[in-house]
């Protein structure tokens, strides 16, 4: 279950005392909400790297790496890699595993190892290291016209490459209609987009948005309050 944007909006307004001071407009909230979600999302990958170095614990529900994997799994997708190396998914963000899959079934193929462009030159000159369909490799590069590309070796595997990837979160949007000069929540999907983050991130979203709002309107008390609550939340999660 993801975080409902209206729940976050109401908490932010309550903590910011908007009814008396008029601090955060819906437009401002949506801008801060997008930034807050992206910050939390990016932190997942940094945290996972750090905690993998520290090792796992034995708690079924308290293992931080397991919890991070659960949060990231919301954004995991699979895609075909085109013969020209393109991944046509508009929401592509981070590459996961490249798979050579000449048969049927989503995960029945061979994992393809990533190498650097200069390594391909040396590998192709060696009968022992030269890529084969049982030991395939790929390299990444970019094109000004085609964007991010993935090329498999031997070239014959390019028609049967798939990959896992992490998609970029959808931009959150608190939709509303104006009634008697007041913005009223509109839950219709055509105007409202909820956060995609795990439900456990609701409080951190609130605190981050408060901090961003305080910085934007130059209210140190609001910014420091949001920062303090956010720090307490993060410390509790990572102990």
Secondary structure as the mmCIF struct_conf table of DSSP 4:
data_model
#
loop_
_struct_conf.conf_type_id
_struct_conf.id
_struct_conf.beg_label_comp_id
_struct_conf.beg_label_asym_id
_struct_conf.beg_label_seq_id
_struct_conf.end_label_comp_id
_struct_conf.end_label_asym_id
_struct_conf.end_label_seq_id
STRN STRN1 UNK A 2 UNK A 2
HELX_LH_PP_P HELX_LH_PP_P1 UNK A 3 UNK A 4
HELX_RH_AL_P HELX_RH_AL_P1 UNK A 5 UNK A 16
TURN_TY1_P TURN_TY1_P1 UNK A 17 UNK A 17
HELX_RH_AL_P HELX_RH_AL_P2 UNK A 18 UNK A 21
HELX_RH_AL_P HELX_RH_AL_P3 UNK A 26 UNK A 54
BEND BEND1 UNK A 58 UNK A 58
TURN_TY1_P TURN_TY1_P2 UNK A 60 UNK A 62
HELX_RH_AL_P HELX_RH_AL_P4 UNK A 64 UNK A 73
TURN_TY1_P TURN_TY1_P3 UNK A 74 UNK A 75
STRN STRN2 UNK A 76 UNK A 80
HELX_LH_PP_P HELX_LH_PP_P2 UNK A 81 UNK A 82
TURN_TY1_P TURN_TY1_P4 UNK A 83 UNK A 84
BEND BEND2 UNK A 85 UNK A 85
STRN STRN3 UNK A 86 UNK A 86
TURN_TY1_P TURN_TY1_P5 UNK A 90 UNK A 91
STRN STRN4 UNK A 92 UNK A 100
BEND BEND3 UNK A 103 UNK A 105
TURN_TY1_P TURN_TY1_P6 UNK A 106 UNK A 107
BEND BEND4 UNK A 109 UNK A 109
STRN STRN5 UNK A 110 UNK A 114
HELX_RH_AL_P HELX_RH_AL_P5 UNK A 117 UNK A 124
TURN_TY1_P TURN_TY1_P7 UNK A 125 UNK A 125
TURN_TY1_P TURN_TY1_P8 UNK A 127 UNK A 129
BEND BEND5 UNK A 130 UNK A 130
STRN STRN6 UNK A 132 UNK A 132
TURN_TY1_P TURN_TY1_P9 UNK A 133 UNK A 134
STRN STRN7 UNK A 135 UNK A 135
STRN STRN8 UNK A 137 UNK A 143
TURN_TY1_P TURN_TY1_P10 UNK A 144 UNK A 146
STRN STRN9 UNK A 147 UNK A 153
BEND BEND6 UNK A 154 UNK A 154
HELX_RH_3T_P HELX_RH_3T_P1 UNK A 155 UNK A 160
STRN STRN10 UNK A 161 UNK A 167
HELX_LH_PP_P HELX_LH_PP_P3 UNK A 168 UNK A 172
STRN STRN11 UNK A 173 UNK A 173
STRN STRN12 UNK A 176 UNK A 179
TURN_TY1_P TURN_TY1_P11 UNK A 180 UNK A 181
STRN STRN13 UNK A 182 UNK A 185
TURN_TY1_P TURN_TY1_P12 UNK A 189 UNK A 191
STRN STRN14 UNK A 193 UNK A 193
BEND BEND7 UNK A 197 UNK A 197
STRN STRN15 UNK A 198 UNK A 198
HELX_RH_3T_P HELX_RH_3T_P2 UNK A 199 UNK A 201
HELX_RH_AL_P HELX_RH_AL_P6 UNK A 202 UNK A 216
TURN_TY1_P TURN_TY1_P13 UNK A 217 UNK A 218
HELX_RH_AL_P HELX_RH_AL_P7 UNK A 220 UNK A 238
#
